[in-house]
Amino acid sequence: MPKLWLSLEASSHFNAFFAKAVFMQFGYTILYVEDVPKTIAFYEQAFGFARRFLHDAGDFGELDTGATSLAFASLRLMVELGKNPQRASADAPSFEIAFTTADVAAALQRAMDAGARLVQAPEQMPWGQTVAYVADINGALVELCTPMGAPAA
């Protein structure tokens, strides 16, 4: 079998490519909402997350949700920044956020007690997960589900 030799020039290009490589990590999701402090209070009560940060102006805040943060920015701020934000709609969603839990029924009840609207009662999926859906106080679709099991070998 022939040996592969990199020339000195090719080797330096190879090293330069990897030296400049940018490795990405998913940092956070930002939902655009009418009232950031009210939304953060709702997520604390409905899902048990802790507030990580709320800007003094009340236009941006984050929750501690684990390895990835869930953040909120006001619709007003996004308009000021030149964006054209759209309100969320659980009835015609363009996204959903999902929170895993061992007890979907209890999580669903807690969310509804805090003001979430039931979209779909808990249901067993063919792949083994239990899934329910609620709409948050802004209309965003929130999935409450059991964690996915390890894939079959």
C-alpha positions in Angstrom: 0.0 0.0 0.0 1.5 3.4 -1.0 2.3 5.8 1.8 0.7 9.3 1.7 3.2 12.0 2.1 2.2 15.6 2.5 4.6 18.1 1.0 5.9 20.8 3.4 3.7 23.3 1.5 0.6 21.2 1.6 1.2 20.5 5.3 1.4 24.2 6.1 -1.9 24.8 4.2 -3.5 21.9 6.2 -2.3 23.3 9.5 -3.4 26.9 8.6 -6.9 25.6 7.7 -7.3 23.9 11.1 -5.7 26.8 13.0 -8.4 29.1 11.6 -11.2 26.7 12.1 -14.1 28.1 14.1 -15.9 25.6 16.3 -19.4 26.5 17.1 -21.6 25.7 20.1 -25.4 26.3 20.4 -25.6 29.2 22.9 -29.2 30.1 23.4 -32.6 30.6 21.8 -34.2 34.0 22.0 -38.0 34.3 21.9 -39.5 37.7 21.0 -42.2 38.6 23.5 -44.3 41.6 24.5 -43.3 41.7 28.2 -40.0 40.2 29.2 -40.3 40.4 33.0 -43.8 38.9 32.9 -42.6 36.1 30.6 -39.6 35.2 32.8 -41.9 35.1 35.8 -44.2 32.8 33.9 -41.4 30.4 32.9 -40.1 30.4 36.5 -43.6 29.4 37.8 -44.7 27.1 35.0 -41.5 25.2 34.4 -39.3 25.8 37.4 -36.4 27.6 35.7 -34.3 30.1 37.5 -33.7 33.6 36.3 -30.2 34.1 35.1 -30.4 37.7 34.0 -32.9 40.5 33.5 -31.7 43.8 32.1 -32.7 46.9 34.0 -34.7 48.2 31.1 -36.7 45.0 31.1 -36.2 44.4 27.3 -33.9 41.3 27.6 -33.5 38.5 30.0 -32.3 34.9 30.3 -33.3 31.8 32.2 -30.9 29.1 33.4 -32.2 26.0 31.6 -29.1 23.9 31.6 -26.3 23.8 29.0 -28.3 26.1 26.7 -30.0 29.3 27.8 -33.5 30.4 26.9 -33.6 34.1 26.4 -36.3 36.7 25.8 -36.2 40.0 24.0 -39.0 42.5 23.8 -40.8 43.0 20.5 -40.3 46.7 21.0 -36.5 46.3 21.2 -36.4 44.2 18.1 -38.3 46.9 16.2 -35.9 49.5 17.5 -33.0 47.3 16.2 -34.6 47.3 12.7 -36.1 43.8 12.9 -39.6 42.9 11.9 -40.5 40.5 14.7 -43.6 38.3 14.5 -45.7 37.1 17.5 -45.6 33.4 18.2 -48.7 31.4 17.5 -49.2 27.9 18.9 -52.1 27.4 16.4 -49.8 28.1 13.5 -46.3 27.5 14.9 -43.0 28.1 13.1 -41.0 26.7 16.0 -41.4 24.9 19.3 -39.3 24.7 22.4 -39.1 21.4 24.2 -38.5 20.6 27.9 -37.8 17.1 29.0 -39.1 15.6 32.2 -39.7 12.2 33.7 -43.3 13.2 34.6 -45.0 14.8 31.7 -48.5 14.8 33.4 -47.2 16.6 36.5 -45.2 19.1 34.3 -48.3 19.7 32.2 -50.5 20.4 35.3 -47.9 22.8 36.7 -47.7 24.7 33.4 -51.5 25.0 33.2 -51.7 26.1 36.8 -49.3 28.9 35.9 -51.5 30.0 32.9 -50.3 27.9 30.0 -53.0 26.8 27.5 -53.4 23.1 26.7 -52.7 22.4 23.1 -52.3 18.5 23.2 -52.8 16.2 26.2 -50.0 13.7 26.9 -49.6 11.0 24.2 -47.3 8.1 23.8 -45.3 8.4 20.6 -44.4 5.3 18.4 -40.7 5.9 19.3 -41.5 5.6 23.1 -41.5 9.2 24.1 -44.5 10.7 26.0 -45.3 14.2 24.6 -47.7 17.0 25.5 -48.0 20.5 24.2 -49.0 23.8 25.8 -49.0 27.4 24.6 -47.1 29.9 26.8 -48.5 33.3 27.7 -47.2 34.7 24.5 -48.6 31.9 22.3 -45.3 30.0 21.8 -45.6 26.3 21.4 -43.9 24.4 24.3 -43.4 20.7 24.1 -43.2 18.8 27.4 -41.8 15.3 26.9 -39.9 12.5 28.4 -36.2 12.3 27.3 -35.4 10.3 24.2 -33.9 6.9 24.9 -30.6 5.7 23.5 -30.9 4.7 19.9 -31.1 1.0 19.2 -27.8 -0.5 18.2 
